[in-house]
Each structure stands twice: as C-alpha cells, then as structure tokens.
Amino acid sequence: AQSVAQPEDQVNVAEGNPLTVKCTYSVSGNPYLFWYVQYPNRGLQFLLKYITGDNLVKGSYGFEAEFNKSQTSVHLIKPSALVSDSALYFCAVRVPASGGSYIPTFGRGTSLIVHP
Amino acid sequence: EAGVVQSPRYKIIEKKQPVAFWCNPISGHNTLYWYLQNLGQGPELLIRYENEEAVDDSQLPKDRFSAERLKGVDSTLKIQPAELGDSAVYLCASSPGQGRTDTQYFGPGTRLTVL
C-alpha cells in the first residue's frame, strides 16, 4: 500500500537548535509529498511540497524539506527552532484513486515541542 | 482571499441526536474533502467531491453519515444518529483540482463532542 510514515510521536528540541521531523514514504512512481502544520484548535496549514527537482525545498516559516530518494524520506528541517514552532506536523502523499485522481493520505503526525 | 470556512466550530450533543456541519471552500476550488481527525491522529478521508459529484465515499459510514454538495460550492456533512465514538474533529478542505500536486487548504474544523 502506498503511504507515509512518521516514526516519531514527539520531538523535543531547545530553542535556537536545529530541528528535524522525520517522514518516510512508500509510493510507486514519482513521489509528491506534502508537509502541513497544525496548531491547537486549528486546521492544518500547508508548509511545503516536494514535486521534483532540487532535493531541498523551501517552505513557509523558515522550514525546509530534505528529500532523499535512496532512503525514501522527506524530512522537515529548520536551522534554528522557535518556541512558536511547537505544534503538530503532518507528512502527506497523494495516492492513486479511481478515474486518474489522487487521494491525500496523511501520516499520524509528530508533536514538536520547542523548549525555551 | 477568504480561506475555507466551517461552522460551527464546536458542537456538543447527546448520543442518538442528529448533527450537521457546514463548509464553504475557497472560491474556485472544484474539489472538496471531508476528513475525520481523532485526537493525536492524522486526518482520515470520509468523502471527496469533484464539483457536485461525490467521487470517493468509500470511508463514509453510510448507515449514519450523509453528505451533499449542492451546486458544487458549499457542503454539508450530517450524522444521524450520533454515537459516542463520533466524538472527533471534522475537517473540511478544498483544492483547485484533484491532481497529484494539488495543495489542499483546510478549514479550522468542527470539534464534536457526543455525550
């Protein structure tokens, strides 16, 4: 089955330190991968997407995604974490559905906690 | 540009009662999604619309859940009767199309509590 996996339920990092939120994927063909962030009592907000090209994709709020085809991963990174980055982060991929369309499939999420 | 609008934001009902959620997508977005999100989990797709047509409703519990998107714009998701296990956040999202690279935009969600 085509899917994404987020191996860590929670990531803790000190403010100012670099952060990494991991995501691995299992898809056929070219992977099209998305990252979303969810703050408490809010909907998901789009951060970035990897389509093709450079292995480093820039997104919103200073986040980037590092794509690695050999490791089938697309980790979310940020050079210097802020307390305000504390939130729930979701990796997603669109999997083929009937009629040539694609259904978004989400990982279970990783809670990022940035300590002052 | 207005984002995806959902109402109500919160709803508390007793089991066996009916409940309805409303969603207005971003203008011009043809594809609309309803998701269920349990605490600490990722969104799970319930139903997907392309304009007014439901193109994927395989995960919708049809014995109690129903949805409609009349005129291909706003949409309503209904539960009747609600059960305790339906307590969750119901998210609506829209995208310009249903292609592989289309970005989804989410509303704030409706938090349902069934007592």
HADDOCK unambig.tbl for C-alpha pairs under 7 A between the chains (distance, minus, plus):
assign (segid A and resid 32 and name CA) (segid B and resid 100 and name CA) 6.78 0.50 0.50
assign (segid A and resid 32 and name CA) (segid B and resid 101 and name CA) 6.35 0.50 0.50
assign (segid A and resid 42 and name CA) (segid B and resid 108 and name CA) 4.76 0.50 0.50
assign (segid A and resid 42 and name CA) (segid B and resid 109 and name CA) 6.88 0.50 0.50
assign (segid A and resid 43 and name CA) (segid B and resid 106 and name CA) 5.60 0.50 0.50
assign (segid A and resid 43 and name CA) (segid B and resid 107 and name CA) 5.37 0.50 0.50
assign (segid A and resid 43 and name CA) (segid B and resid 108 and name CA) 4.02 0.50 0.50
assign (segid A and resid 43 and name CA) (segid B and resid 109 and name CA) 5.80 0.50 0.50
assign (segid A and resid 44 and name CA) (segid B and resid 106 and name CA) 5.63 0.50 0.50
assign (segid A and resid 45 and name CA) (segid B and resid 105 and name CA) 6.94 0.50 0.50
assign (segid A and resid 45 and name CA) (segid B and resid 106 and name CA) 6.71 0.50 0.50
assign (segid A and resid 46 and name CA) (segid B and resid 105 and name CA) 6.95 0.50 0.50
assign (segid A and resid 51 and name CA) (segid B and resid 101 and name CA) 6.95 0.50 0.50
assign (segid A and resid 94 and name CA) (segid B and resid 100 and name CA) 5.84 0.50 0.50
assign (segid A and resid 101 and name CA) (segid B and resid 98 and name CA) 5.65 0.50 0.50
assign (segid A and resid 101 and name CA) (segid B and resid 99 and name CA) 5.88 0.50 0.50
assign (segid A and resid 102 and name CA) (segid B and resid 98 and name CA) 6.02 0.50 0.50
assign (segid A and resid 102 and name CA) (segid B and resid 99 and name CA) 5.96 0.50 0.50
assign (segid A and resid 102 and name CA) (segid B and resid 100 and name CA) 5.54 0.50 0.50
assign (segid A and resid 106 and name CA) (segid B and resid 42 and name CA) 5.70 0.50 0.50
assign (segid A and resid 106 and name CA) (segid B and resid 43 and name CA) 6.39 0.50 0.50
assign (segid A and resid 107 and name CA) (segid B and resid 42 and name CA) 5.76 0.50 0.50
assign (segid A and resid 108 and name CA) (segid B and resid 41 and name CA) 4.80 0.50 0.50
assign (segid A and resid 108 and name CA) (segid B and resid 42 and name CA) 4.38 0.50 0.50
assign (segid A and resid 109 and name CA) (segid B and resid 41 and name CA) 6.28 0.50 0.50
assign (segid A and resid 109 and name CA) (segid B and resid 42 and name CA) 5.79 0.50 0.50
